Amino acid sequence: MLERTGRYWRIFATGLSFAAFGVGGLAMRVLLVPLLNLLIWKRQLRIRLARSMIRVAFRGFVGLMCGLGVLRYRITGLERLQRSGLLILANHPTLIDTVFLMAFVKRADCIVKSELWNNPFTHGPVRAAGYIRNDSGVDMLDDCIASLGCGNNLIIFPEGTRTLADGQVRLKRGAANIAVRGATNVTPVLIRCTPPTLGKGGKWWRVPPRRAQFNIHVQEDIDVRPFIAAAGSEILAARHLTEYLEDYFNKEGKAYAAA
């Protein structure tokens, strides 16, 4: 009986959390973003303030879900994210991985799906924060490298979508292209959620039998220079780095889960 009651509560609390997320996004669009545009004329300053507001809002969202008993979390190696100009690559098991990382990373930039630019709940904050659109073609790569060069921390999920149910990480080559062309080391982040929830194809109301535990581990940087030196071309270096990272995420993910 208690287990069933707890599950019903988590369904309600999850719905309440996502409703609060939507209301918060709408409030930023209607109130805060116009206020920023009115008071702050310098675009880069507006972007920095908008990103700071989003980070605080996401931190509040994570705190709300914890306070309501939906989830718990533990982050190890967080100090590695307190630097600038990081290319942060993470696996993507759940819907809220982006929220977690952006809640704890200062000066965070990210690649955003184009439909979020037209979503009524998200397009205001997304545009104000100046995030990078994923449909900008060749310019997207240059925008990513430029963002890193400005000292921003670029968060990318190199799978391009949430991890499939079998847990195998399959990477696209875009993140490796950014690392190679920008000569930027990779900061890998391993995310594990047990029991699984909010995965690819899953519905938010299908909550697990107990509160979800998020374990987020920030790994040591991966040096890209050996890949660039050994390959002889950026295309080959990106291909070899992608293969290495795919193997890395799969092996380290299994080791982290078994620990």
C-alpha positions in Angstrom: 0.0 0.0 0.0 2.8 2.4 1.0 4.7 1.6 -2.2 1.6 2.3 -4.4 0.9 5.5 -2.6 4.5 6.6 -3.0 4.3 5.9 -6.7 1.1 7.9 -7.1 2.8 10.8 -5.3 5.8 10.7 -7.6 3.5 10.7 -10.7 1.8 13.8 -9.3 5.1 15.4 -8.2 6.7 14.8 -11.6 3.7 16.4 -13.4 3.9 19.3 -11.0 7.6 19.7 -11.6 7.2 19.8 -15.4 4.3 22.2 -15.1 6.5 24.5 -13.0 9.2 24.2 -15.6 6.7 25.3 -18.3 5.3 28.2 -16.3 8.9 29.3 -15.5 9.8 29.3 -19.2 6.7 31.3 -20.0 7.4 33.8 -17.2 10.9 34.3 -18.5 9.6 34.9 -22.0 6.8 37.3 -20.9 8.5 39.1 -18.1 12.3 38.7 -17.7 13.4 38.6 -21.3 11.5 41.8 -22.3 13.0 43.4 -19.2 16.5 42.4 -20.2 16.0 43.7 -23.7 14.7 47.0 -22.3 17.4 47.6 -19.7 20.5 46.0 -21.2 21.6 47.3 -24.6 24.8 45.3 -24.9 24.0 42.0 -26.5 26.8 40.0 -24.9 25.9 41.2 -21.4 22.2 40.3 -22.1 23.3 36.8 -23.1 25.4 36.3 -20.0 22.6 37.5 -17.7 20.1 35.3 -19.5 22.3 32.3 -19.2 22.8 33.0 -15.5 19.1 33.2 -15.0 18.6 29.9 -16.8 21.3 28.3 -14.6 19.5 29.5 -11.4 16.1 28.4 -12.8 17.4 24.9 -13.7 19.1 24.6 -10.2 15.7 25.4 -8.7 14.0 22.8 -10.9 16.4 20.1 -9.8 15.9 21.2 -6.2 12.2 21.1 -6.6 12.3 17.5 -8.0 14.5 16.5 -5.1 12.3 18.2 -2.5 9.2 16.6 -3.9 10.8 13.1 -3.6 11.0 12.5 -7.4 14.8 12.0 -7.5 18.1 12.2 -5.8 21.5 13.0 -7.3 25.2 12.8 -6.6 27.9 14.6 -8.6 31.5 13.6 -8.4 34.3 15.6 -10.0 32.2 18.8 -10.0 35.4 20.9 -9.5 36.5 19.9 -13.0 33.6 21.9 -14.4 34.6 25.1 -12.6 36.9 26.1 -15.4 36.3 28.0 -18.7 36.4 27.0 -22.3 35.4 23.4 -21.7 34.0 21.1 -24.3 31.8 18.9 -22.2 30.6 15.7 -23.8 28.0 13.5 -21.9 26.0 10.4 -22.5 22.2 11.1 -22.6 20.1 8.5 -20.7 17.2 10.8 -19.6 15.2 13.8 -20.6 16.6 16.1 -18.0 20.4 15.5 -18.4 20.7 18.9 -20.1 19.0 20.5 -17.1 21.3 18.9 -14.6 24.5 19.9 -16.4 23.4 23.5 -17.1 22.3 23.9 -13.5 25.9 23.3 -12.3 28.0 24.7 -15.2 28.7 28.5 -15.3 28.8 30.2 -18.6 27.2 27.2 -20.2 26.4 27.2 -23.9 24.7 24.4 -25.8 23.3 23.3 -29.2 19.5 23.6 -29.2 17.0 21.8 -31.4 15.4 24.3 -33.9 11.9 23.5 -32.7 12.7 24.9 -29.2 13.2 28.3 -30.9 9.4 28.2 -31.7 8.1 26.5 -28.6 6.0 29.0 -26.6 7.5 27.9 -23.3 11.2 27.8 -24.4 11.8 30.2 -27.3 12.1 33.3 -25.2 14.8 32.0 -22.9 16.6 30.1 -25.7 16.8 33.2 -27.9 17.8 35.5 -25.1 20.6 33.2 -24.1 22.0 33.0 -27.6 22.3 29.3 -27.7 23.5 27.6 -31.0 20.8 26.3 -33.3 21.3 22.7 -34.6 20.0 23.6 -38.1 22.6 26.3 -38.9 24.6 24.0 -41.1 28.3 24.7 -41.6 28.0 27.8 -39.5 27.2 25.7 -36.5 30.7 24.2 -36.3 32.2 27.7 -36.5 29.8 29.0 -33.8 30.8 26.2 -31.5 34.5 26.8 -31.9 33.9 30.6 -31.4 31.9 30.0 -28.3 34.7 27.9 -26.8 37.2 30.6 -27.8 35.2 33.2 -25.8 35.6 31.1 -22.7 32.1 29.6 -22.7 31.6 26.0 -21.6 30.0 24.1 -24.5 27.8 21.2 -23.4 27.1 18.6 -26.1 25.4 15.2 -26.1 27.3 13.6 -29.0 24.7 10.8 -29.5 22.4 13.5 -30.9 19.4 12.0 -29.1 18.8 10.1 -25.9 20.6 6.8 -25.3 18.7 3.8 -26.6 17.1 1.3 -24.1 20.0 -1.2 -24.5 22.4 1.4 -23.0 24.8 1.3 -25.9 26.2 4.7 -26.7 26.4 5.4 -30.5 28.1 8.7 -31.3 27.8 11.0 -34.2 30.9 12.8 -35.5 29.9 16.4 -34.9 31.4 16.7 -31.4 34.7 15.2 -32.5 34.8 17.7 -35.4 34.5 20.5 -32.9 37.2 19.1 -30.7 39.6 18.5 -33.6 39.0 21.8 -35.5 39.1 23.8 -32.3 42.0 21.8 -30.9 40.0 21.6 -27.6 40.3 18.8 -25.1 37.2 16.8 -24.2 35.8 16.8 -20.7 33.7 13.6 -20.5 30.7 13.3 -18.2 29.1 9.9 -17.3 25.4 10.1 -16.3 23.6 7.1 -14.8 20.0 6.9 -13.6 18.7 4.0 -11.6 16.0 2.9 -11.9 15.8 4.1 -15.5 13.3 6.9 -16.0 12.5 9.6 -18.6 14.4 7.6 -21.2 14.0 7.6 -25.0 10.4 6.8 -25.9 9.3 6.8 -22.2 6.4 8.8 -20.9 6.9 11.1 -17.9 4.0 9.5 -15.9 5.6 6.1 -16.1 7.7 6.6 -13.0 10.0 3.9 -11.6 9.0 1.8 -8.6 11.3 3.9 -6.3 12.8 7.3 -6.4 15.4 7.7 -9.2 19.0 8.2 -8.3 21.1 10.2 -10.7 24.9 9.7 -10.5 26.9 12.2 -12.5 30.7 11.7 -12.7 32.9 14.3 -14.3 36.0 12.5 -15.8 39.5 13.6 -16.4 40.0 15.5 -19.7 40.9 13.6 -22.9 43.7 15.2 -24.8 42.9 15.5 -28.5 46.4 16.4 -29.7 47.6 12.8 -30.2 44.6 12.1 -32.5 45.3 15.3 -34.5 49.1 14.4 -34.8 48.5 10.8 -35.7 45.8 11.2 -38.3 47.4 13.7 -40.7 44.0 15.3 -41.5 41.1 16.7 -39.6 38.6 14.3 -41.2 40.6 11.2 -40.1 41.3 12.7 -36.6 37.6 13.3 -36.1 36.7 9.8 -37.2 39.3 8.2 -34.9 38.4 10.4 -32.0 34.7 9.5 -32.4 35.5 5.8 -32.4 37.7 6.3 -29.3 35.0 8.3 -27.5 32.3 5.8 -28.3 34.4 2.9 -26.9 35.3 5.1 -23.9 31.7 6.0 -23.0 30.6 2.4 -23.3 33.5 0.9 -21.3 33.6 3.6 -18.7 29.8 3.6 -18.4 29.8 -0.1 -17.6 32.7 0.3 -15.1 30.9 3.2 -13.4 27.7 1.2 -13.2 29.4 -1.8 -11.6 31.3 0.3 -9.1 
